[in-house]
C-alpha cells in the first residue's frame, strides 16, 4: 500500500538537488555582478576624482587648480 518502488523518495531527493543548484547559481550570479560593479567604479582617473571632489565641495577651487596643475605636470591620469 505504501510501497512506490522508491519513486516518491527519489523524486524528493531530485527536487532537493535542483533547489540547491538553483540557490548556488543565484548566489554566484549576484556575487559576480557585484564584484564587476566595484571594479568598474574604481577605474576613475585622477582627474575625474578631482572633478568629483570639487563638485561635492570636498575641496576648494584653489585646491582643485593646484592639484590639477600637479597632475598635468606629472601626466597623472589622462588616458
C-alpha positions in Angstrom: 0.0 0.0 0.0 2.8 2.5 0.9 5.3 0.9 -1.4 6.0 3.0 -4.5 9.2 1.4 -5.8 11.3 4.3 -4.5 9.7 6.8 -6.8 8.5 9.3 -4.2 11.7 9.4 -2.2 13.8 9.5 -5.3 11.7 12.4 -6.6 12.0 14.3 -3.4 15.8 13.8 -3.5 15.9 15.1 -7.0 13.9 18.2 -6.0 16.4 19.0 -3.2 19.3 18.8 -5.7 17.6 21.2 -8.1 16.8 23.5 -5.2 20.5 23.6 -4.0 21.8 24.0 -7.6 19.4 26.9 -8.2 20.3 28.6 -4.9 24.1 28.3 -5.6 23.5 29.6 -9.1 21.7 32.7 -7.8 24.4 33.4 -5.2 27.2 33.1 -7.8 25.3 35.2 -10.4 24.7 38.0 -7.9 28.2 37.7 -6.5 29.9 38.2 -9.8 27.6 41.1 -10.7 28.5 43.0 -7.6 32.3 42.5 -7.9 32.3 43.7 -11.5 30.4 46.8 -10.4 33.1 47.5 -7.9 35.9 47.1 -10.5 34.2 49.5 -12.9 33.7 52.1 -10.1 37.4 52.0 -9.2 38.6 52.9 -12.7 38.2 56.6 -12.2 41.1 58.6 -13.4 42.8 61.0 -11.0 41.3 64.0 -13.0 37.8 62.5 -12.6 38.3 62.0 -8.9 39.5 65.6 -8.6 36.5 67.0 -10.5 34.1 64.9 -8.4 35.7 66.2 -5.2 35.3 69.8 -6.4 31.7 69.2 -7.4 30.8 67.7 -4.0 32.5 70.6 -2.1 35.3 68.5 -0.6 38.0 70.8 -1.9 38.0 74.5 -2.9 38.6 75.9 -6.3 42.2 76.9 -5.4 42.9 73.3 -4.1 41.4 72.0 -7.4 43.7 74.2 -9.5 46.8 73.3 -7.5 46.2 69.6 -7.7 45.2 69.7 -11.3 48.4 71.5 -12.2 50.4 68.8 -10.4 48.5 66.1 -12.3 49.0 67.9 -15.6 52.7 68.4 -14.9 53.3 64.7 -13.9 51.0 63.4 -16.6 49.0 61.6 -14.0 45.7 60.0 -15.1 45.0 61.4 -18.5 44.2 58.5 -20.8 
